[in-house]
Every structure is written in structure tokens, then in C-alpha cells.
Amino acid sequence: MEAGAVERIGDEYFMMAGTWDHHEGKFGIVTFVAKQPAGPFRPAQSNFFLLASPSKAAYFSRFFPYQNELLVN
């Protein structure tokens, strides 16, 4: 697992991490949440699997602040 991005949103810190699920054979980006930037991080209750693919690596998603919005690439 590799952390690609951490961003403070409200009172929580969200981390997107690239991972490989050996049991299901999927690449993907998963989301974790913490109250502090150093953690501990726990799986997000909603949208844990932000992106999943059975055959392609999904690497290094990022947060991108744009005007008054926070986008994810």
C-alpha cells in the first residue's frame, strides 16, 4: 500500500492510498480517515473503494484545490 495524498477536509484528514488486493485480485485506490494528520487512519465508512480495477494499476491519486472546490484526479 502506498499513500498518494492526505488532505484536511473539515475536522478530519483523508488519505487516498494505492493498493493491491491479493484475495480478490484488484488494484485500486482506497480511502482512510483520521482525526490527526499522523493518524491513526481507519477505513472510510463511505466510499472506501474510491477506484478499483481488475487489471490495471491505479497509482497516486491527488487532491487538487481549484477555486472554491477540492477535486480528485
C-alpha positions in Angstrom: 0.0 0.0 0.0 1.3 3.5 -0.9 -0.2 6.7 0.4 -0.8 9.1 -2.5 -2.4 12.0 -0.8 -3.6 13.4 2.5 -5.9 16.4 2.8 -7.7 18.0 5.7 -11.4 18.3 5.0 -13.3 19.9 7.8 -12.1 18.4 11.1 -10.8 15.2 9.5 -7.8 14.1 7.4 -8.5 11.9 4.4 -5.8 9.7 2.9 -6.0 8.1 -0.6 -3.8 5.0 -0.9 -2.9 2.8 -3.9 -3.3 -0.9 -3.0 -3.4 -4.4 -4.4 -5.9 -6.9 -3.0 -4.3 -10.3 -3.1 -7.5 -12.1 -2.2 -9.7 -10.5 -4.9 -7.0 -9.7 -7.4 -7.9 -6.0 -7.7 -5.8 -2.8 -8.0 -7.3 0.3 -6.6 -7.4 3.5 -4.6 -8.8 3.2 -1.1 -9.8 6.0 1.4 -8.9 6.3 5.0 -9.9 8.9 7.6 -8.1 10.2 10.8 -8.6 13.0 13.3 -4.9 13.9 13.2 -2.5 14.1 10.2 -0.3 11.4 11.7 -3.2 9.0 12.3 -4.2 6.6 13.3 -6.1 6.2 10.0 -9.2 3.9 9.7 -11.1 2.8 6.6 -13.6 5.4 5.4 -17.2 4.3 6.2 -18.4 5.5 2.8 -16.5 5.4 -0.5 -13.7 3.2 0.9 -13.0 1.8 -2.7 -12.6 5.1 -4.5 -11.3 3.4 -7.6 -11.0 -0.4 -8.4 -9.7 -2.2 -11.4 -9.3 -5.9 -12.1 -6.3 -5.5 -14.4 -4.7 -2.0 -14.2 -2.7 -0.3 -11.5 -4.3 2.8 -10.1 -1.5 5.0 -8.8 -1.0 8.2 -6.9 -4.4 9.9 -6.9 -4.1 13.5 -5.7 -6.3 16.2 -4.2 -6.4 19.4 -6.3 -7.7 22.6 -4.9 -9.4 24.6 -7.6 -11.2 27.9 -6.9 -13.6 27.0 -4.0 -13.6 23.3 -4.7 -11.4 20.3 -3.9 -11.1 17.9 -6.8 -9.6 14.4 -7.0 -7.6 13.2 -10.0 
